[in-house]
Amino acid sequence: MGRKFFVGGNWKMNGDKESIDKIIDFLKAGPLDPNCDVVVGVPAPYLMYCRERLPENVGVAAQNCHKAAKGAFTGEIAAAMIKDCGCKWVILGHSERRNVFGETDELIGEKVAFALENGLHIIPCIGEKLEEREAGKTEEVCFKQLKAIADKVSDWSRVVLAYEPVWAIGTGKTATPEQAQETHAALRKWLSENVSRKIKRSETEVAENLRILYGGSVTAANCKELAKCADIDGSLVGGASLKPEFVEIINASQ
Ligand code: 13P
């Protein structure tokens, strides 16, 4: 059983109705590979706008959500609000949430637990910084971030993991297919040793079934080489997801 290819677009804090309409137009025109799941992470004010206009085969994600149902949390959005806007997905623990807004492994774990309990599909993100890679700590850092997430997952069928090395995000410095594959394989091994065995049911082998996306300066020019790697099941795309080349990235495994 192969893992279905998956491409996410993370628009980050970009776009207005005019530019979003253009993205919607190229996603509608496609054609999009029917063997690829597509989800776009849109700024919260546009969740409903995008859901109402995008075709059904393009999922819509929020880029964050809080760990509580509702209440006095100025500036936060709730899982129920995302669903009420017709959306099923949320990106959690993105490196910008971690490194710009100070989100900890613990908080991200709590958000993972809450979003899954409330019926959302999640794209949790992990990845090492440049100094951590240079210090030979890539696996140590990624496993620690992954453990904080894995400990809180109640339903792996609603999880798509993203590995995004921080040094590759928005820098134009993509990990080589070899670098990415090496880390993806290590993550899958960690999952098989720490999660699949714990569940002890072969049909729910988490490590074999979980899709692991690579993110960090993915473009139409490098997506095909990345897609060929055995443990890379798609990509999470920032800048290039705002441009028509995103369609080529979606179709990278064809
Ligand atoms: P870029 O593709 O712009 O490097 O961003 C990657 C990313 O952070 C996706 O979540």
py3Dmol code that shows the C-alpha trace and the ligand (Angstrom):
import py3Dmol

protein = """\
ATOM      1  CA  MET A   1       0.000   0.000   0.000  1.00  0.00           C
ATOM      2  CA  GLY A   2       1.603   3.225  -1.140  1.00  0.00           C
ATOM      3  CA  ARG A   3       1.224   6.480   0.689  1.00  0.00           C
ATOM      4  CA  LYS A   4      -0.792   8.981  -1.347  1.00  0.00           C
ATOM      5  CA  PHE A   5       1.296  11.984  -2.412  1.00  0.00           C
ATOM      6  CA  PHE A   6       0.405  15.156  -0.497  1.00  0.00           C
ATOM      7  CA  VAL A   7       1.243  18.785  -1.245  1.00  0.00           C
ATOM      8  CA  GLY A   8       0.467  21.589   1.155  1.00  0.00           C
ATOM      9  CA  GLY A   9       0.726  25.288   0.424  1.00  0.00           C
ATOM     10  CA  ASN A  10       1.482  27.576   3.329  1.00  0.00           C
ATOM     11  CA  TRP A  11       0.577  31.120   2.368  1.00  0.00           C
ATOM     12  CA  LYS A  12       1.842  32.458   5.714  1.00  0.00           C
ATOM     13  CA  MET A  13       0.810  36.121   6.245  1.00  0.00           C
ATOM     14  CA  ASN A  14       0.411  36.899   2.556  1.00  0.00           C
ATOM     15  CA  GLY A  15      -2.408  37.780   0.233  1.00  0.00           C
ATOM     16  CA  ASP A  16      -5.502  39.897  -0.183  1.00  0.00           C
ATOM     17  CA  LYS A  17      -8.742  39.108  -1.988  1.00  0.00           C
ATOM     18  CA  GLU A  18      -7.321  40.169  -5.318  1.00  0.00           C
ATOM     19  CA  SER A  19      -4.196  37.989  -5.136  1.00  0.00           C
ATOM     20  CA  ILE A  20      -6.107  35.101  -3.532  1.00  0.00           C
ATOM     21  CA  ASP A  21      -8.556  35.142  -6.458  1.00  0.00           C
ATOM     22  CA  LYS A  22      -5.594  34.595  -8.783  1.00  0.00           C
ATOM     23  CA  ILE A  23      -4.393  31.601  -6.735  1.00  0.00           C
ATOM     24  CA  ILE A  24      -7.910  30.170  -6.754  1.00  0.00           C
ATOM     25  CA  ASP A  25      -8.012  30.603 -10.535  1.00  0.00           C
ATOM     26  CA  PHE A  26      -4.812  28.642 -11.167  1.00  0.00           C
ATOM     27  CA  LEU A  27      -5.836  25.919  -8.713  1.00  0.00           C
ATOM     28  CA  LYS A  28      -9.209  25.612 -10.462  1.00  0.00           C
ATOM     29  CA  ALA A  29      -7.567  25.523 -13.879  1.00  0.00           C
ATOM     30  CA  GLY A  30      -5.006  22.898 -12.762  1.00  0.00           C
ATOM     31  CA  PRO A  31      -5.152  20.251 -13.914  1.00  0.00           C
ATOM     32  CA  LEU A  32      -4.235  18.775 -10.516  1.00  0.00           C
ATOM     33  CA  ASP A  33      -2.991  15.199 -10.229  1.00  0.00           C
ATOM     34  CA  PRO A  34      -5.944  13.216  -8.792  1.00  0.00           C
ATOM     35  CA  ASN A  35      -3.371  11.017  -7.015  1.00  0.00           C
ATOM     36  CA  CYS A  36      -2.241  13.928  -4.861  1.00  0.00           C
ATOM     37  CA  ASP A  37      -3.978  15.369  -1.803  1.00  0.00           C
ATOM     38  CA  VAL A  38      -3.792  19.174  -1.828  1.00  0.00           C
ATOM     39  CA  VAL A  39      -4.311  21.497   1.127  1.00  0.00           C
ATOM     40  CA  VAL A  40      -3.640  25.237   1.332  1.00  0.00           C
ATOM     41  CA  GLY A  41      -2.923  26.988   4.630  1.00  0.00           C
ATOM     42  CA  VAL A  42      -4.535  30.406   4.429  1.00  0.00           C
ATOM     43  CA  PRO A  43      -4.531  33.425   6.770  1.00  0.00           C
ATOM     44  CA  ALA A  44      -7.405  33.120   9.260  1.00  0.00           C
ATOM     45  CA  PRO A  45      -9.450  36.093   7.940  1.00  0.00           C
ATOM     46  CA  TYR A  46      -9.704  34.328   4.567  1.00  0.00           C
ATOM     47  CA  LEU A  47     -10.611  30.795   5.710  1.00  0.00           C
ATOM     48  CA  MET A  48     -14.265  31.088   4.748  1.00  0.00           C
ATOM     49  CA  TYR A  49     -13.538  33.139   1.626  1.00  0.00           C
ATOM     50  CA  CYS A  50     -11.189  30.434   0.354  1.00  0.00           C
ATOM     51  CA  ARG A  51     -13.344  27.478   1.376  1.00  0.00           C
ATOM     52  CA  GLU A  52     -16.331  28.928  -0.465  1.00  0.00           C
ATOM     53  CA  ARG A  53     -14.356  29.487  -3.660  1.00  0.00           C
ATOM     54  CA  LEU A  54     -11.855  26.646  -3.918  1.00  0.00           C
ATOM     55  CA  PRO A  55     -12.846  23.337  -5.522  1.00  0.00           C
ATOM     56  CA  GLU A  56     -13.715  20.475  -3.160  1.00  0.00           C
ATOM     57  CA  ASN A  57     -10.514  18.614  -4.020  1.00  0.00           C
ATOM     58  CA  VAL A  58      -8.420  21.380  -2.464  1.00  0.00           C
ATOM     59  CA  GLY A  59      -8.481  21.285   1.341  1.00  0.00           C
ATOM     60  CA  VAL A  60      -8.178  24.453   3.389  1.00  0.00           C
ATOM     61  CA  ALA A  61      -6.083  24.724   6.553  1.00  0.00           C
ATOM     62  CA  ALA A  62      -5.678  27.330   9.238  1.00  0.00           C
ATOM     63  CA  GLN A  63      -2.057  28.109  10.105  1.00  0.00           C
ATOM     64  CA  ASN A  64      -2.494  27.762  13.864  1.00  0.00           C
ATOM     65  CA  CYS A  65      -5.173  27.223  16.484  1.00  0.00           C
ATOM     66  CA  HIS A  66      -5.381  27.440  20.230  1.00  0.00           C
ATOM     67  CA  LYS A  67      -5.527  24.571  22.731  1.00  0.00           C
ATOM     68  CA  ALA A  68      -8.827  25.609  24.330  1.00  0.00           C
ATOM     69  CA  ALA A  69     -12.393  25.572  23.051  1.00  0.00           C
ATOM     70  CA  LYS A  70     -13.169  29.258  23.572  1.00  0.00           C
ATOM     71  CA  GLY A  71     -12.795  32.124  25.976  1.00  0.00           C
ATOM     72  CA  ALA A  72     -10.536  34.996  26.916  1.00  0.00           C
ATOM     73  CA  PHE A  73      -7.682  34.373  24.465  1.00  0.00           C
ATOM     74  CA  THR A  74      -7.464  37.609  22.475  1.00  0.00           C
ATOM     75  CA  GLY A  75      -6.025  37.067  19.026  1.00  0.00           C
ATOM     76  CA  GLU A  76      -6.342  33.282  19.000  1.00  0.00           C
ATOM     77  CA  ILE A  77      -8.625  31.121  16.886  1.00  0.00           C
ATOM     78  CA  ALA A  78     -10.444  27.937  17.925  1.00  0.00           C
ATOM     79  CA  ALA A  79     -10.681  24.516  16.286  1.00  0.00           C
ATOM     80  CA  ALA A  80     -14.470  24.895  16.238  1.00  0.00           C
ATOM     81  CA  MET A  81     -14.163  28.181  14.343  1.00  0.00           C
ATOM     82  CA  ILE A  82     -12.016  26.541  11.675  1.00  0.00           C
ATOM     83  CA  LYS A  83     -14.647  23.825  11.256  1.00  0.00           C
ATOM     84  CA  ASP A  84     -17.433  26.388  11.290  1.00  0.00           C
ATOM     85  CA  CYS A  85     -15.725  28.058   8.317  1.00  0.00           C
ATOM     86  CA  GLY A  86     -15.989  24.715   6.516  1.00  0.00           C
ATOM     87  CA  CYS A  87     -12.301  23.830   6.862  1.00  0.00           C
ATOM     88  CA  LYS A  88     -10.876  20.547   8.099  1.00  0.00           C
ATOM     89  CA  TRP A  89      -7.160  21.199   8.528  1.00  0.00           C
ATOM     90  CA  VAL A  90      -4.692  23.085  10.703  1.00  0.00           C
ATOM     91  CA  ILE A  91      -0.916  23.524  10.490  1.00  0.00           C
ATOM     92  CA  LEU A  92       0.646  23.340  13.964  1.00  0.00           C
ATOM     93  CA  GLY A  93       4.105  24.048  15.333  1.00  0.00           C
ATOM     94  CA  HIS A  94       5.442  25.703  12.202  1.00  0.00           C
ATOM     95  CA  SER A  95       9.013  26.930  12.714  1.00  0.00           C
ATOM     96  CA  GLU A  96       7.774  30.528  12.608  1.00  0.00           C
ATOM     97  CA  ARG A  97       5.375  29.740  15.462  1.00  0.00           C
ATOM     98  CA  ARG A  98       8.258  28.156  17.351  1.00  0.00           C
ATOM     99  CA  ASN A  99      11.007  30.657  16.627  1.00  0.00           C
ATOM    100  CA  VAL A 100       9.184  33.974  16.124  1.00  0.00           C
ATOM    101  CA  PHE A 101       6.332  33.488  18.595  1.00  0.00           C
ATOM    102  CA  GLY A 102       8.111  31.284  21.121  1.00  0.00           C
ATOM    103  CA  GLU A 103       5.852  28.235  20.986  1.00  0.00           C
ATOM    104  CA  THR A 104       7.336  25.359  22.972  1.00  0.00           C
ATOM    105  CA  ASP A 105       7.233  21.621  22.296  1.00  0.00           C
ATOM    106  CA  GLU A 106       4.850  21.346  25.229  1.00  0.00           C
ATOM    107  CA  LEU A 107       2.387  23.935  23.891  1.00  0.00           C
ATOM    108  CA  ILE A 108       2.505  22.408  20.409  1.00  0.00           C
ATOM    109  CA  GLY A 109       1.770  18.981  21.924  1.00  0.00           C
ATOM    110  CA  GLU A 110      -1.246  20.423  23.721  1.00  0.00           C
ATOM    111  CA  LYS A 111      -2.474  22.025  20.490  1.00  0.00           C
ATOM    112  CA  VAL A 112      -2.023  18.707  18.646  1.00  0.00           C
ATOM    113  CA  ALA A 113      -4.081  16.871  21.268  1.00  0.00           C
ATOM    114  CA  PHE A 114      -6.822  19.476  21.268  1.00  0.00           C
ATOM    115  CA  ALA A 115      -7.111  19.843  17.490  1.00  0.00           C
ATOM    116  CA  LEU A 116      -7.359  16.061  17.008  1.00  0.00           C
ATOM    117  CA  GLU A 117      -9.893  15.669  19.830  1.00  0.00           C
ATOM    118  CA  ASN A 118     -11.944  18.333  18.091  1.00  0.00           C
ATOM    119  CA  GLY A 119     -11.979  16.540  14.777  1.00  0.00           C
ATOM    120  CA  LEU A 120      -9.419  18.458  12.739  1.00  0.00           C
ATOM    121  CA  HIS A 121      -6.755  16.971  10.481  1.00  0.00           C
ATOM    122  CA  ILE A 122      -3.332  18.321  11.413  1.00  0.00           C
ATOM    123  CA  ILE A 123      -0.010  19.119   9.757  1.00  0.00           C
ATOM    124  CA  PRO A 124       2.474  19.361  12.629  1.00  0.00           C
ATOM    125  CA  CYS A 125       5.901  20.687  11.674  1.00  0.00           C
ATOM    126  CA  ILE A 126       9.358  19.925  12.998  1.00  0.00           C
ATOM    127  CA  GLY A 127      12.876  20.830  11.930  1.00  0.00           C
ATOM    128  CA  GLU A 128      16.338  21.809  13.090  1.00  0.00           C
ATOM    129  CA  LYS A 129      18.132  25.163  12.892  1.00  0.00           C
ATOM    130  CA  LEU A 130      21.381  25.601  10.986  1.00  0.00           C
ATOM    131  CA  GLU A 131      23.574  25.591  14.098  1.00  0.00           C
ATOM    132  CA  GLU A 132      21.875  22.411  15.272  1.00  0.00           C
ATOM    133  CA  ARG A 133      22.559  20.680  11.944  1.00  0.00           C
ATOM    134  CA  GLU A 134      26.153  21.892  11.980  1.00  0.00           C
ATOM    135  CA  ALA A 135      26.561  20.558  15.509  1.00  0.00           C
ATOM    136  CA  GLY A 136      25.376  17.132  14.320  1.00  0.00           C
ATOM    137  CA  LYS A 137      22.158  17.442  16.325  1.00  0.00           C
ATOM    138  CA  THR A 138      19.575  17.180  13.517  1.00  0.00           C
ATOM    139  CA  GLU A 139      18.128  13.853  14.664  1.00  0.00           C
ATOM    140  CA  GLU A 140      18.260  14.702  18.347  1.00  0.00           C
ATOM    141  CA  VAL A 141      16.327  17.947  17.777  1.00  0.00           C
ATOM    142  CA  CYS A 142      13.796  16.425  15.379  1.00  0.00           C
ATOM    143  CA  PHE A 143      13.152  13.368  17.558  1.00  0.00           C
ATOM    144  CA  LYS A 144      12.555  15.588  20.600  1.00  0.00           C
ATOM    145  CA  GLN A 145      10.060  17.743  18.663  1.00  0.00           C
ATOM    146  CA  LEU A 146       8.434  14.634  17.177  1.00  0.00           C
ATOM    147  CA  LYS A 147       8.092  12.931  20.558  1.00  0.00           C
ATOM    148  CA  ALA A 148       6.254  15.946  21.985  1.00  0.00           C
ATOM    149  CA  ILE A 149       3.799  15.616  19.096  1.00  0.00           C
ATOM    150  CA  ALA A 150       3.569  11.800  18.929  1.00  0.00           C
ATOM    151  CA  ASP A 151       2.818  11.532  22.650  1.00  0.00           C
ATOM    152  CA  LYS A 152      -0.367  13.556  22.053  1.00  0.00           C
ATOM    153  CA  VAL A 153      -1.673  11.956  18.871  1.00  0.00           C
ATOM    154  CA  SER A 154      -4.937  10.086  19.335  1.00  0.00           C
ATOM    155  CA  ASP A 155      -5.584   9.307  15.652  1.00  0.00           C
ATOM    156  CA  TRP A 156      -2.658   9.009  13.243  1.00  0.00           C
ATOM    157  CA  SER A 157      -4.967   8.785  10.219  1.00  0.00           C
ATOM    158  CA  ARG A 158      -5.591  12.534  10.617  1.00  0.00           C
ATOM    159  CA  VAL A 159      -1.914  13.484  10.784  1.00  0.00           C
ATOM    160  CA  VAL A 160       0.478  14.484   7.993  1.00  0.00           C
ATOM    161  CA  LEU A 161       3.925  15.335   9.359  1.00  0.00           C
ATOM    162  CA  ALA A 162       6.099  18.056   7.849  1.00  0.00           C
ATOM    163  CA  TYR A 163       9.878  18.090   8.178  1.00  0.00           C
ATOM    164  CA  GLU A 164      11.089  21.631   7.527  1.00  0.00           C
ATOM    165  CA  PRO A 165      14.727  22.377   8.279  1.00  0.00           C
ATOM    166  CA  VAL A 166      14.689  25.971   9.510  1.00  0.00           C
ATOM    167  CA  TRP A 167      17.779  26.878   7.465  1.00  0.00           C
ATOM    168  CA  ALA A 168      15.937  25.943   4.273  1.00  0.00           C
ATOM    169  CA  ILE A 169      12.775  27.971   4.919  1.00  0.00           C
ATOM    170  CA  GLY A 170      12.493  31.072   2.777  1.00  0.00           C
ATOM    171  CA  THR A 171      16.231  31.047   2.085  1.00  0.00           C
ATOM    172  CA  GLY A 172      16.306  29.533  -1.399  1.00  0.00           C
ATOM    173  CA  LYS A 173      18.665  26.940   0.144  1.00  0.00           C
ATOM    174  CA  THR A 174      16.753  23.681  -0.309  1.00  0.00           C
ATOM    175  CA  ALA A 175      17.973  20.553   1.447  1.00  0.00           C
ATOM    176  CA  THR A 176      19.436  18.184  -1.132  1.00  0.00           C
ATOM    177  CA  PRO A 177      17.260  15.159  -1.853  1.00  0.00           C
ATOM    178  CA  GLU A 178      19.901  13.089  -0.009  1.00  0.00           C
ATOM    179  CA  GLN A 179      19.814  15.317   3.081  1.00  0.00           C
ATOM    180  CA  ALA A 180      16.015  15.324   3.153  1.00  0.00           C
ATOM    181  CA  GLN A 181      15.693  11.588   2.508  1.00  0.00           C
ATOM    182  CA  GLU A 182      18.190  10.816   5.269  1.00  0.00           C
ATOM    183  CA  THR A 183      16.167  12.735   7.847  1.00  0.00           C
ATOM    184  CA  HIS A 184      12.818  11.413   6.581  1.00  0.00           C
ATOM    185  CA  ALA A 185      14.106   7.844   6.863  1.00  0.00           C
ATOM    186  CA  ALA A 186      15.350   8.542  10.389  1.00  0.00           C
ATOM    187  CA  LEU A 187      11.950   9.980  11.360  1.00  0.00           C
ATOM    188  CA  ARG A 188      10.151   6.943   9.962  1.00  0.00           C
ATOM    189  CA  LYS A 189      12.517   4.642  11.860  1.00  0.00           C
ATOM    190  CA  TRP A 190      11.865   6.578  15.059  1.00  0.00           C
ATOM    191  CA  LEU A 191       8.117   6.221  14.474  1.00  0.00           C
ATOM    192  CA  SER A 192       8.400   2.485  13.865  1.00  0.00           C
ATOM    193  CA  GLU A 193      10.411   2.022  17.050  1.00  0.00           C
ATOM    194  CA  ASN A 194       8.480   4.369  19.273  1.00  0.00           C
ATOM    195  CA  VAL A 195       4.907   4.448  17.987  1.00  0.00           C
ATOM    196  CA  SER A 196       4.102   1.492  15.713  1.00  0.00           C
ATOM    197  CA  ARG A 197       5.396  -1.044  18.223  1.00  0.00           C
ATOM    198  CA  LYS A 198       3.487   0.585  21.039  1.00  0.00           C
ATOM    199  CA  ILE A 199       0.205   0.226  19.133  1.00  0.00           C
ATOM    200  CA  LYS A 200       1.047  -3.392  18.169  1.00  0.00           C
ATOM    201  CA  ARG A 201      -1.384  -3.663  15.278  1.00  0.00           C
ATOM    202  CA  SER A 202       0.116  -4.243  11.888  1.00  0.00           C
ATOM    203  CA  GLU A 203      -2.769  -2.669   9.974  1.00  0.00           C
ATOM    204  CA  THR A 204      -2.203   0.574  11.787  1.00  0.00           C
ATOM    205  CA  GLU A 205       1.560   0.631  11.361  1.00  0.00           C
ATOM    206  CA  VAL A 206       2.038   4.326  11.877  1.00  0.00           C
ATOM    207  CA  ALA A 207       5.523   4.482  10.428  1.00  0.00           C
ATOM    208  CA  GLU A 208       4.529   2.869   7.145  1.00  0.00           C
ATOM    209  CA  ASN A 209       1.337   4.841   6.635  1.00  0.00           C
ATOM    210  CA  LEU A 210       2.237   8.311   7.872  1.00  0.00           C
ATOM    211  CA  ARG A 211       2.938  10.809   5.133  1.00  0.00           C
ATOM    212  CA  ILE A 212       6.057  12.879   5.799  1.00  0.00           C
ATOM    213  CA  LEU A 213       6.361  16.093   3.777  1.00  0.00           C
ATOM    214  CA  TYR A 214       9.528  18.033   3.107  1.00  0.00           C
ATOM    215  CA  GLY A 215       9.363  21.818   3.395  1.00  0.00           C
ATOM    216  CA  GLY A 216      11.953  24.507   2.769  1.00  0.00           C
ATOM    217  CA  SER A 217      12.443  26.395  -0.523  1.00  0.00           C
ATOM    218  CA  VAL A 218      10.548  23.820  -2.599  1.00  0.00           C
ATOM    219  CA  THR A 219      10.035  25.068  -6.166  1.00  0.00           C
ATOM    220  CA  ALA A 220       8.944  23.702  -9.531  1.00  0.00           C
ATOM    221  CA  ALA A 221      12.655  23.264 -10.280  1.00  0.00           C
ATOM    222  CA  ASN A 222      13.500  20.958  -7.362  1.00  0.00           C
ATOM    223  CA  CYS A 223      10.194  19.250  -6.491  1.00  0.00           C
ATOM    224  CA  LYS A 224      10.550  16.264  -8.804  1.00  0.00           C
ATOM    225  CA  GLU A 225      13.919  15.143  -7.433  1.00  0.00           C
ATOM    226  CA  LEU A 226      12.587  15.419  -3.891  1.00  0.00           C
ATOM    227  CA  ALA A 227       9.427  13.501  -4.836  1.00  0.00           C
ATOM    228  CA  LYS A 228      11.496  10.552  -6.067  1.00  0.00           C
ATOM    229  CA  CYS A 229      12.935   9.879  -2.602  1.00  0.00           C
ATOM    230  CA  ALA A 230      11.499   6.793  -0.930  1.00  0.00           C
ATOM    231  CA  ASP A 231      10.494   8.453   2.346  1.00  0.00           C
ATOM    232  CA  ILE A 232       9.389  11.842   0.996  1.00  0.00           C
ATOM    233  CA  ASP A 233       5.633  11.784   0.448  1.00  0.00           C
ATOM    234  CA  GLY A 234       5.155  15.330  -0.780  1.00  0.00           C
ATOM    235  CA  SER A 235       5.995  18.862   0.207  1.00  0.00           C
ATOM    236  CA  LEU A 236       4.897  21.825   2.277  1.00  0.00           C
ATOM    237  CA  VAL A 237       5.465  24.871   0.151  1.00  0.00           C
ATOM    238  CA  GLY A 238       5.731  28.492   1.252  1.00  0.00           C
ATOM    239  CA  GLY A 239       6.630  31.162  -1.303  1.00  0.00           C
ATOM    240  CA  ALA A 240       6.070  29.025  -4.390  1.00  0.00           C
ATOM    241  CA  SER A 241       2.534  28.131  -3.269  1.00  0.00           C
ATOM    242  CA  LEU A 242       1.518  31.717  -4.075  1.00  0.00           C
ATOM    243  CA  LYS A 243       2.581  31.335  -7.708  1.00  0.00           C
ATOM    244  CA  PRO A 244       1.229  29.330 -10.661  1.00  0.00           C
ATOM    245  CA  GLU A 245       4.236  26.990 -10.389  1.00  0.00           C
ATOM    246  CA  PHE A 246       2.444  25.493  -7.366  1.00  0.00           C
ATOM    247  CA  VAL A 247       0.448  23.398  -9.849  1.00  0.00           C
ATOM    248  CA  GLU A 248       3.702  21.871 -11.122  1.00  0.00           C
ATOM    249  CA  ILE A 249       4.729  21.092  -7.534  1.00  0.00           C
ATOM    250  CA  ILE A 250       1.373  19.388  -6.923  1.00  0.00           C
ATOM    251  CA  ASN A 251       1.967  17.284 -10.022  1.00  0.00           C
ATOM    252  CA  ALA A 252       5.584  16.458  -9.091  1.00  0.00           C
ATOM    253  CA  SER A 253       5.040  12.721  -8.645  1.00  0.00           C
ATOM    254  CA  GLN A 254       3.317  12.181 -12.006  1.00  0.00           C
TER     255      GLN A 254
END
"""
ligand_1 = """\
10
13P
P 9.355 28.372 1.679
O 8.846 27.342 0.693
O 8.982 29.758 1.337
O 10.814 28.158 1.974
O 8.585 28.068 3.067
C 8.525 26.783 3.535
C 7.576 26.724 4.663
O 7.816 27.248 5.715
C 6.296 26.016 4.442
O 5.607 25.852 5.632
"""
view = py3Dmol.view(width=600, height=400)
view.addModel(protein, "pdb")
view.setStyle({"model": 0}, {"cartoon": {"style": "trace"}})
view.addModel(ligand_1, "xyz")
view.setStyle({"model": 1}, {"stick": {}})
view.zoomTo()
view.show()
